Amino acid sequence: MWLDKYCILCLVNSRVKDLIDLGYSNKVPEMLRKLAEILEQGYARSRAFAEAFNYVKVLTSSKDPYSEVKKRLKNVGKRVARIVEERLRSVNWDVREALRYSAAANIIDTSVLGYEAVKSLDEAIMDKPVIEEGIEMLNRYRDVYIAIDNAGEAEIDKLLAKALEFHGYKVTIVVREEAYEIDETIESFEAEGFKVISTPGNLPPVALLSNGFVIAKGIANVEAYLEREDNALQTLHLFRAKCDVLAKKLKVPKNSVVIVSGNYLKSLLSVL
């Protein structure tokens, strides 16, 4: 499933931008040929983006091309997390507030077409959701997965895990096994006492979890959920509508903070 034909343009822009940003602009022709092959295969969006990033790794001879970037983002995230932690302590680790902070932290990205972070993480963390739906689903579960997205914001997601555990939930954090853009992996993520598992390869975790309730971060997990043909997962998605396509479909301003259930997303977007 592709939400819109412009998602193809986003794929091309993302992978070409990766090579330019990483200092391999001379490899762009090879990437464009590979992208043509991937698109001809007719893959769903999640696999197309993952396969294309795997080729970035081939062309740069690196299993994690953004490893240094992730380290810098992590340092920023830790600094902001100290501020957020104090605020959550003052409200007795309120889960709804923790969800809002986690969603707002989804400000960092490297390759969404037309997206630029206009705020620092420090500023963005205070933005409130323009859609806040489905949070009551948590009342039906005690075991919760949190599917992590980008480095840096993951430090705020750990506070969400801490808030859930404070209120009696059993939390498992899920990351990709292999590198994808600036996302955390099982190798880069600092567990800090949390239970952490990885899903194989570099597809979004929501594409590969078999069942349960998942709090899923980021656009990639949104699209992976929409691609699923089963109803094995119940999900709550925390993200920013960073791209024009998703903002238009959700009828929200671009870069809006969104908390929404997977069922709501499917009812709104599955006809596309």
C-alpha positions in Angstrom: 0.0 0.0 0.0 1.2 3.5 -0.9 -0.8 6.4 0.6 -0.3 8.5 -2.5 1.7 8.6 -5.7 3.9 11.3 -4.1 5.2 8.7 -1.6 7.2 7.4 -4.6 8.8 10.8 -4.9 9.6 10.7 -1.2 11.4 7.3 -1.6 13.6 8.7 -4.4 14.2 11.9 -2.5 15.0 10.1 0.7 17.6 7.7 -0.6 19.3 10.2 -2.9 19.4 12.7 0.0 21.0 9.9 2.2 23.9 9.5 -0.2 24.4 13.3 -0.6 24.3 13.9 3.2 26.6 11.0 3.8 29.2 12.2 1.3 28.5 9.7 -1.5 26.9 11.9 -4.2 28.9 10.0 -6.8 26.9 6.9 -6.0 23.5 8.5 -6.9 23.3 7.0 -10.4 23.7 3.5 -8.9 21.0 4.3 -6.4 18.6 5.5 -9.0 19.0 2.3 -11.0 18.4 0.3 -7.8 15.3 2.4 -7.0 13.9 1.6 -10.5 14.3 -2.1 -9.8 12.6 -1.8 -6.4 9.6 0.1 -7.8 9.3 -2.4 -10.7 9.0 -5.2 -8.1 5.8 -3.7 -6.8 6.8 -3.8 -3.1 4.6 -2.3 -0.5 5.9 1.0 0.9 7.6 -0.4 4.0 9.6 -3.0 2.1 10.5 -0.6 -0.7 11.9 2.0 1.8 13.7 -0.7 3.8 15.3 -2.4 0.7 16.4 1.0 -0.6 18.1 1.9 2.6 19.8 -1.5 2.6 21.3 -0.4 -0.7 22.5 2.8 1.0 24.4 0.6 3.3 25.9 -1.3 0.4 27.0 1.9 -1.4 28.5 3.4 1.8 30.1 0.1 3.0 28.5 0.7 6.4 26.1 -1.4 8.3 24.8 1.7 10.1 25.6 4.8 8.0 24.0 7.3 10.5 25.7 5.9 13.6 27.5 9.1 14.5 24.4 11.2 13.9 22.5 8.9 16.2 25.0 9.4 18.9 24.6 13.2 18.7 20.9 12.9 18.7 21.0 10.6 21.7 22.9 13.2 23.7 20.3 15.9 22.9 17.5 13.5 23.8 19.1 12.7 27.2 19.3 16.3 28.1 15.7 17.0 27.2 14.6 13.8 28.9 15.9 15.1 32.2 13.6 18.1 31.9 10.6 15.9 30.9 11.3 13.5 33.7 11.0 16.2 36.3 7.7 17.3 34.8 6.3 13.8 34.9 7.4 13.3 38.5 5.4 16.4 39.4 2.2 14.8 38.0 2.8 11.4 39.5 4.0 9.9 36.2 0.6 10.5 34.5 0.4 8.2 31.5 -1.6 10.6 29.3 1.0 13.3 29.8 3.8 10.8 29.0 2.1 9.8 25.8 1.8 13.5 24.8 5.5 14.1 25.4 6.4 10.9 23.5 4.3 11.9 20.5 5.6 15.5 20.5 9.2 14.2 20.5 8.7 12.8 17.0 10.3 16.0 15.6 13.5 14.5 14.3 13.9 13.0 10.8 16.4 12.9 8.0 14.4 12.1 4.8 10.7 13.0 4.7 10.0 14.8 1.5 9.5 18.6 2.2 10.1 18.2 5.9 12.3 20.4 8.0 12.3 20.5 11.8 11.4 24.1 12.5 11.7 23.6 16.3 14.4 22.1 18.5 13.5 19.0 20.6 13.4 21.3 23.6 10.7 23.5 22.1 8.8 20.8 20.3 8.3 18.7 23.4 5.7 21.1 24.6 3.4 20.9 21.5 0.0 19.4 22.3 -1.7 16.8 20.0 -4.3 18.1 17.5 -5.8 14.6 17.5 -5.9 12.6 20.7 -8.0 9.5 20.2 -7.7 5.9 21.5 -5.8 6.4 24.7 -8.6 4.6 26.7 -7.5 1.4 24.9 -4.7 1.1 27.5 -7.4 0.3 30.1 -7.9 -3.1 28.4 -4.3 -4.2 28.6 -1.5 -4.8 31.1 1.2 -6.0 28.7 2.3 -3.3 26.3 4.9 -3.1 23.5 6.5 0.2 22.6 7.8 0.2 19.0 10.7 2.8 19.1 11.5 5.1 16.2 14.3 7.6 15.9 17.3 8.1 18.1 17.1 11.1 20.4 13.4 11.0 20.8 13.8 7.4 22.1 15.1 8.9 25.3 11.6 10.5 25.8 10.0 7.1 24.9 11.9 5.5 27.8 10.0 7.9 30.1 6.8 6.7 28.6 7.9 3.2 29.4 8.8 4.3 32.9 5.3 5.9 33.4 3.6 2.8 32.2 5.6 0.6 34.6 5.0 3.0 37.4 1.2 2.3 36.9 1.6 -1.4 36.8 2.0 -2.2 33.1 4.4 -4.8 31.9 6.4 -3.0 29.1 8.5 -4.5 26.3 10.4 -2.1 24.1 10.8 -3.2 20.4 13.5 -2.0 18.0 14.7 -3.0 14.6 17.5 -5.5 14.5 19.3 -3.8 11.6 19.9 -0.2 10.8 17.3 2.0 9.1 18.0 5.7 8.7 18.4 7.2 12.2 16.1 4.7 14.0 17.3 2.9 17.1 18.5 -0.7 16.6 19.1 -3.5 19.1 22.8 -2.6 19.0 22.4 1.2 19.4 19.6 1.3 21.9 20.6 1.6 25.6 18.1 -0.6 27.5 18.7 0.9 31.0 16.8 -1.9 32.7 13.9 -2.2 30.3 13.0 -5.4 28.5 14.0 -5.0 24.9 13.5 -7.2 21.9 14.2 -6.7 18.2 12.3 -7.6 15.0 14.3 -9.2 12.2 15.9 -7.1 9.5 15.1 -3.4 9.2 11.3 -3.3 8.5 9.2 -1.3 10.9 8.5 -3.4 14.0 4.8 -3.1 13.6 5.1 -5.1 10.3 6.6 -8.1 12.1 5.0 -8.3 15.6 2.5 -11.1 15.7 0.0 -10.0 18.3 -0.6 -7.8 21.3 -1.1 -4.1 22.1 1.5 -1.8 20.6 2.3 1.9 21.2 4.0 2.6 17.9 6.2 5.7 17.2 6.6 7.4 13.8 5.2 7.4 10.3 6.9 4.2 9.2 5.0 2.2 11.8 1.8 3.9 10.8 2.2 2.8 7.2 3.3 -0.7 8.2 0.2 -1.1 10.3 -2.0 0.0 7.3 -0.3 -2.6 5.2 -1.2 -5.4 7.5 -4.1 -7.6 6.3 -4.8 -9.2 9.7 -6.2 -7.8 12.9 -3.7 -9.5 15.2 -2.4 -6.2 16.6 -4.2 -3.4 18.5 -2.2 -0.2 18.2 -1.9 3.3 19.4 0.2 5.5 17.2 2.2 8.5 18.3 3.7 10.7 15.6 3.9 14.0 13.8 2.2 14.5 10.4 5.5 15.5 8.9 4.6 14.9 5.2 2.1 16.8 3.1 0.3 13.6 2.1 -0.4 12.4 5.7 -1.3 15.8 6.9 -3.8 16.2 4.1 -5.3 12.7 4.7 -5.7 13.4 8.4 -6.9 17.0 7.8 -4.4 18.5 10.2 -1.7 21.1 9.8 1.7 19.7 8.7 3.9 18.7 11.6 0.9 18.3 13.9 1.3 16.0 16.9 -1.1 13.1 16.6 -2.2 10.3 19.0 -4.5 7.9 17.3 -5.6 4.3 17.3 -4.7 2.0 14.5 -8.4 1.2 14.0 -9.2 4.9 13.5 -6.4 5.2 11.0 -7.7 2.2 9.0 -11.2 3.6 9.0 -9.9 6.9 7.6 -7.2 5.7 5.2 -7.9 2.1 4.2 -10.0 3.1 1.3 -7.1 4.9 -0.4 
